[in-house]
Amino acid sequence: MFKHSLSLVVFKKEFLESIRDKRVILGVIISPLLVTPLLMGTILFFAGKKEIEKRQAIIDIGIVENGSFSELTNWLEERESTKTSHFPTKEEASQAIQDRTIRAAIVVSKDAQTQYQANGSAALEILFNASNENSINGLSRAQRLIRQFDEFALEKRIRAESLPESFASPTEIETTNLATSKSTGSLVLGMILPYLIVISAAFGGIQTAFDLCAGEKERGTMETLLVSPASREELVRGKLLTILLISLIASLCAITGILAPLAFGLELFKDLVGDQISFDLLSILWMLLLVIPLALFTSSLLLVISSFARNQKEAQTYILPFISVVLLPAILSSVLGAESNIYTAFIPVLNISLTMKQIFGNLSEPLYFAISLSTSLLYAYLAMRLATALFQREQILFRT
């Protein structure tokens, strides 16, 4: 495809100019290798810290006793993780929740204690504010406390009736996880890495693509390039190969930026994906093979946009449809399971993402892999032919 010597000359020229651009170096190499892992690590650290604080924090719960239920209220007041406040009316408790002085409130019905002492179910109501994150957490904590009280009360009832402990549990369940820690970690990794690789392959070459055509028009150097010995098709091949290589470098850096911290045992990433991660050289090679047609497809689309645009600013306004074509399937792939219907193998971008998930999940589907690879190559070829056709039309290249 890129065998002509003049195409290689164009490629060498454009590639050397691209890697001298500090914006390309920052976006393609430095960001995936350093910024992305640090950003993910920071997010995970603070998210984990916040979750621990939520679980360990002393929760302010209001109690409204329309009727006495000393068994529950005394039990709640003895809990070190709760701070109880009594309110005479439901309205006052509701206002306290709105004022954020308490997170939630438990309303005790008038005949709650009578129902409880008769071995019935005491009616309770929990007040909370769904628009307040702390109040939602208060709801879950209050529900957890009531479940704990139910267990405590049930044990008392069983002892009072001299019943065996198994009376309240007709069945006893034991779960056995057949997955190793390696395969569990690979499952989590398979949900993250394909998405990042697709985004890197698609968006890694944007700056280069816009500079190679729209930038040439803006600088007034497109005419000089067109009168060179290289044909229009050779120019397209050289420019396309440049965008492709930059996109592949971005993907490789994205892979390295995620796998390197795992390989060197960074504890923060281990907490996310498990103690052991299973990724071998063969899996990485298969992923890189899949990235090539994807990067060629997205590079061709970027070249089409850049060829049609009069300048780089206009090219940026055309990028929204491209983002939709790439981003929506990439997001969808993180939701869909690896064992998807065969028709998804014909959907560009989505097919590559799901195939990568299959690789990480040790799921071997040769037919799905073959269809994904062949259709992606077909889409890449069609996009490349479109870019070449646009380069042949001077009313497109020199439109004002």
C-alpha positions in Angstrom: 0.0 0.0 0.0 2.8 2.4 0.9 5.5 0.8 -1.3 6.2 3.8 -3.6 9.5 5.6 -2.8 7.9 9.1 -3.1 5.3 8.1 -0.6 8.0 7.2 1.8 9.8 10.5 1.1 6.6 12.4 1.9 6.1 10.3 5.0 9.7 10.9 6.2 9.3 14.7 5.7 5.9 14.9 7.4 6.8 12.6 10.3 10.0 14.4 11.2 8.1 17.7 11.2 5.3 16.2 13.3 7.6 14.8 16.1 9.3 18.2 16.3 5.9 19.7 17.3 5.8 20.1 21.1 2.0 19.7 21.1 2.3 16.3 19.5 5.0 15.2 21.9 2.9 16.3 24.9 -0.4 14.8 23.7 1.0 11.5 22.1 3.9 10.5 24.4 4.1 12.5 27.7 0.4 12.6 28.5 -0.3 8.8 28.1 2.9 7.8 29.8 2.9 10.2 32.7 -0.2 12.3 33.0 -2.9 9.6 32.5 -1.5 7.1 35.0 -1.0 9.9 37.6 -4.5 11.2 36.9 -6.1 7.8 37.3 -4.0 7.1 40.4 -5.1 10.4 42.0 -8.8 9.8 41.2 -8.6 6.3 42.6 -6.8 7.5 45.7 -9.3 10.2 46.6 -12.3 8.0 45.6 -11.1 5.3 47.9 -10.3 7.7 50.7 -13.8 9.2 50.4 -15.4 5.8 50.5 -13.5 4.9 53.6 -14.5 8.2 55.3 -18.1 7.6 54.4 -18.1 4.1 56.0 -16.2 5.2 59.1 -17.9 8.6 59.7 -20.3 9.0 62.7 -23.7 9.4 61.2 -26.3 11.9 62.5 -29.7 10.2 62.6 -32.9 11.7 63.8 -35.6 9.8 65.7 -39.3 10.7 65.7 -41.2 8.5 68.3 -44.9 8.7 67.6 -45.0 5.8 69.9 -42.4 4.4 72.3 -40.0 1.8 70.9 -37.2 1.8 73.5 -35.7 -1.5 72.3 -34.7 0.2 69.0 -33.9 3.6 70.2 -31.7 2.3 73.1 -29.9 0.0 70.6 -29.2 2.9 68.2 -27.9 5.1 71.0 -25.4 2.4 72.0 -23.9 2.3 68.6 -20.6 4.2 68.4 -21.0 4.9 64.7 -24.3 6.9 65.2 -25.3 10.1 66.9 -29.0 10.3 67.5 -31.2 13.4 67.9 -34.8 13.2 69.0 -37.6 15.3 67.3 -41.1 15.7 68.5 -42.7 15.8 65.0 -42.0 14.4 61.5 -42.0 17.9 60.1 -39.2 19.1 62.4 -37.1 16.1 61.5 -37.7 16.8 57.8 -36.6 20.4 58.2 -33.5 19.2 60.0 -32.7 17.0 57.0 -33.2 19.9 54.6 -31.0 22.1 56.8 -28.4 19.3 56.8 -28.1 19.1 60.5 -28.9 15.4 60.3 -28.6 13.0 57.4 -31.7 10.9 57.8 -34.5 10.3 60.3 -36.3 7.2 61.5 -40.0 7.7 62.2 -41.4 5.2 64.7 -45.1 4.4 64.3 -47.6 4.6 67.3 -48.0 0.9 67.7 -44.4 -0.1 66.8 -43.5 -1.5 70.3 -46.8 -3.4 70.6 -46.2 -5.1 67.2 -42.6 -5.8 68.2 -43.5 -7.4 71.5 -46.2 -9.5 69.8 -43.4 -11.0 67.6 -44.8 -8.9 64.7 -43.0 -6.3 62.4 -42.8 -2.8 63.8 -43.6 -0.2 61.2 -40.8 2.3 60.6 -40.3 5.1 58.1 -36.9 6.6 57.0 -36.8 10.2 55.9 -34.0 11.4 53.6 -33.2 13.9 50.9 -32.4 12.3 47.5 -30.8 15.5 46.2 -28.1 15.4 49.0 -25.3 12.9 48.7 -24.7 12.8 52.4 -28.4 12.1 53.0 -28.4 9.3 50.5 -25.4 7.8 52.4 -27.4 8.4 55.6 -30.3 6.3 54.2 -28.0 3.4 53.4 -26.4 3.6 56.8 -29.8 3.8 58.5 -31.1 0.8 56.6 -27.9 -1.2 57.5 -28.4 -0.3 61.2 -32.0 -1.5 61.1 -31.0 -4.8 59.4 -28.4 -5.3 62.2 -31.2 -4.6 64.8 -33.4 -7.1 63.1 -30.7 -9.7 63.4 -30.2 -8.8 67.1 -34.0 -9.0 67.7 -34.4 -12.2 65.8 -31.7 -13.9 67.9 -33.6 -12.8 71.1 -36.9 -14.2 69.7 -35.2 -17.5 68.8 -33.6 -17.9 72.2 -36.9 -17.0 73.9 -38.7 -19.7 72.0 -35.9 -22.2 72.6 -35.6 -22.7 68.8 -32.4 -23.7 67.0 -30.4 -20.9 65.3 -31.0 -22.6 61.9 -34.8 -21.9 62.4 -34.3 -18.5 60.8 -32.1 -19.8 58.0 -33.8 -22.6 56.1 -30.9 -22.7 53.7 -27.1 -22.2 54.1 -25.3 -20.9 51.0 -21.6 -21.3 50.3 -20.2 -19.6 47.2 -17.1 -20.8 45.4 -15.3 -18.4 43.0 -13.8 -20.4 40.1 -11.9 -17.4 38.8 -8.3 -16.8 39.8 -7.1 -13.4 41.0 -5.3 -13.1 37.7 -8.5 -13.7 35.6 -10.5 -11.3 37.9 -7.9 -8.6 37.4 -7.8 -9.2 33.7 -11.6 -8.8 33.6 -11.3 -5.3 35.2 -8.4 -4.4 33.0 -10.4 -5.5 29.9 -13.1 -3.0 30.8 -10.6 -0.1 31.0 -7.8 -0.7 28.6 -9.7 -1.2 25.3 -11.5 2.1 25.9 -8.2 3.9 26.5 -6.6 2.3 23.5 -9.4 3.2 21.1 -9.5 6.8 22.3 -5.7 7.1 22.0 -5.7 5.6 18.5 -8.5 7.8 17.3 -7.5 11.1 18.9 -3.7 10.7 19.0 -3.4 11.8 15.4 -5.8 14.7 15.4 -3.2 17.5 15.8 -1.0 15.9 13.1 -3.9 15.3 10.7 -5.1 18.9 10.9 -1.6 20.3 10.5 -0.9 18.1 7.4 -3.7 19.4 5.2 -5.7 22.2 6.8 -2.5 23.6 8.2 -0.8 23.4 4.7 -3.7 25.4 3.3 -3.5 28.0 6.1 0.2 28.4 5.6 -0.1 28.6 1.8 2.2 25.7 1.2 -0.3 23.2 -0.3 0.3 24.6 -3.8 4.0 24.0 -3.5 3.4 20.4 -2.4 1.0 19.7 -5.2 3.5 20.7 -7.9 6.2 18.4 -6.5 7.1 15.2 -8.4 4.9 13.2 -6.0 1.4 12.3 -7.3 -1.7 13.2 -5.4 -2.1 9.5 -4.4 1.5 9.4 -3.2 0.9 12.5 -1.1 -2.1 11.0 0.5 -0.2 7.8 1.3 2.7 9.6 2.8 0.4 11.9 5.0 -1.8 9.0 5.9 1.1 6.9 7.0 2.3 9.8 9.2 -1.0 10.1 10.9 -1.2 6.3 11.3 2.2 6.0 12.9 1.5 8.9 15.3 -1.8 7.2 16.3 -0.1 3.9 16.8 2.6 5.5 19.0 -0.2 7.1 21.0 -1.9 3.7 21.5 1.4 2.1 22.5 2.0 4.8 25.0 -1.5 4.4 26.4 -0.9 0.6 26.8 2.5 1.2 28.4 1.1 4.0 30.7 -1.4 1.5 32.2 0.5 -1.8 32.2 3.9 -0.4 33.4 2.6 0.6 36.8 0.9 -2.8 37.1 4.1 -4.6 36.1 6.1 -2.7 38.6 3.6 -3.4 41.4 2.2 0.0 42.0 -0.2 -0.6 45.0 -2.7 2.0 43.9 -3.4 0.2 40.6 -3.3 -3.2 42.3 -6.2 -2.1 44.5 -8.2 -1.4 41.3 -7.5 -4.7 39.4 -6.5 -7.2 42.0 -3.3 -8.6 43.4 -2.2 -10.3 40.2 -2.6 -9.3 36.6 -2.5 -11.7 33.7 -1.3 -10.1 30.5 1.2 -11.8 28.3 3.2 -10.7 25.3 0.9 -12.6 22.9 -2.2 -10.7 24.2 -0.4 -7.4 23.7 0.7 -8.4 20.2 -2.9 -9.3 19.3 -4.1 -6.0 20.6 -1.6 -4.1 18.5 -2.7 -6.1 15.5 -6.2 -5.0 16.1 -5.2 -1.4 16.6 -3.7 -1.1 13.1 -6.9 -1.2 11.1 -8.7 0.9 13.7 -5.9 3.6 13.6 -5.9 3.4 9.8 -9.7 3.9 9.7 -9.6 6.9 12.1 -6.5 8.4 10.4 -8.3 8.3 7.1 -11.4 10.0 8.5 -9.2 12.7 10.1 -7.4 13.2 6.7 -10.8 13.5 5.0 -11.9 16.2 7.6 -8.5 18.0 7.2 -8.7 17.9 3.4 -12.2 19.4 3.3 -11.5 22.2 5.9 -10.1 25.5 4.7 -8.0 26.0 7.9 -7.3 24.3 11.2 -10.0 26.3 13.0 -12.7 25.1 10.5 -11.4 21.5 10.9 -12.0 21.7 14.6 -15.6 22.6 14.0 -16.0 19.4 11.9 -14.6 17.2 14.6 -17.9 16.6 16.5 -19.3 13.9 14.0 -15.9 12.2 14.2 -16.0 12.2 18.0 -19.5 10.7 17.9 -18.4 7.9 15.5 -15.5 7.0 17.8 -16.6 7.8 21.3 -20.1 6.3 21.3 -19.0 2.8 20.3 -16.0 3.0 22.7 -18.4 3.9 25.6 -20.8 1.2 24.5 -18.0 -1.4 24.5 -17.4 -0.7 28.2 -21.1 -1.6 28.9 -21.5 -4.6 26.6 -20.1 -7.9 27.7 -17.3 -9.7 25.7 -19.7 -12.4 24.7 -21.7 -10.1 22.4 -23.9 -11.0 19.3 -22.1 -11.6 16.1 -23.6 -8.5 14.4 -21.5 -6.3 16.7 -18.5 -7.6 14.8 -19.6 -5.5 11.8 -19.9 -2.2 13.7 -16.7 -0.1 13.3 -14.8 0.7 16.5 -17.2 -1.3 18.6 -16.0 -4.5 17.1 -12.3 -3.8 17.9 -13.1 -2.8 21.4 -15.1 -5.9 22.1 -12.5 -8.2 20.5 -9.9 -6.6 22.9 -12.2 -7.4 25.8 -12.3 -11.0 24.6 -8.6 -11.2 24.5 -8.3 -10.0 28.1 -11.1 -12.3 29.2 -9.4 -15.3 27.7 -12.5 -15.8 25.5 -11.6 -17.4 22.2 -14.0 -16.6 19.4 -12.1 -17.1 16.1 -15.1 -16.2 13.9 -15.8 -12.9 15.8 -12.1 -12.1 15.7 -11.9 -12.8 11.9 -15.0 -10.8 11.1 -13.9 -7.8 13.3 -10.4 -7.7 11.7 -11.6 -8.1 8.1 -14.5 -5.6 8.4 -12.2 -3.1 10.1 -9.7 -3.4 7.3 -12.5 -2.9 4.8 -13.7 0.2 6.5 -10.2 1.5 6.7 -9.7 0.9 3.0 -13.0 2.7 2.1 -12.0 5.7 4.3 -8.6 5.8 2.7 -10.1 5.8 -0.8 -12.4 8.6 0.2 -9.4 10.7 1.4 -7.6 10.0 -1.9 -10.7 11.0 -3.9 -10.9 14.3 -2.1 -7.3 15.0 -2.7 -7.9 14.6 -6.5 -10.5 17.4 -6.5 -9.0 20.9 -6.6 -12.3 22.6 -5.8 -12.0 20.8 -2.4 -8.4 21.5 -1.8 -8.6 25.2 -2.8 -12.1 26.1 -1.8 -12.5 29.5 -0.2 
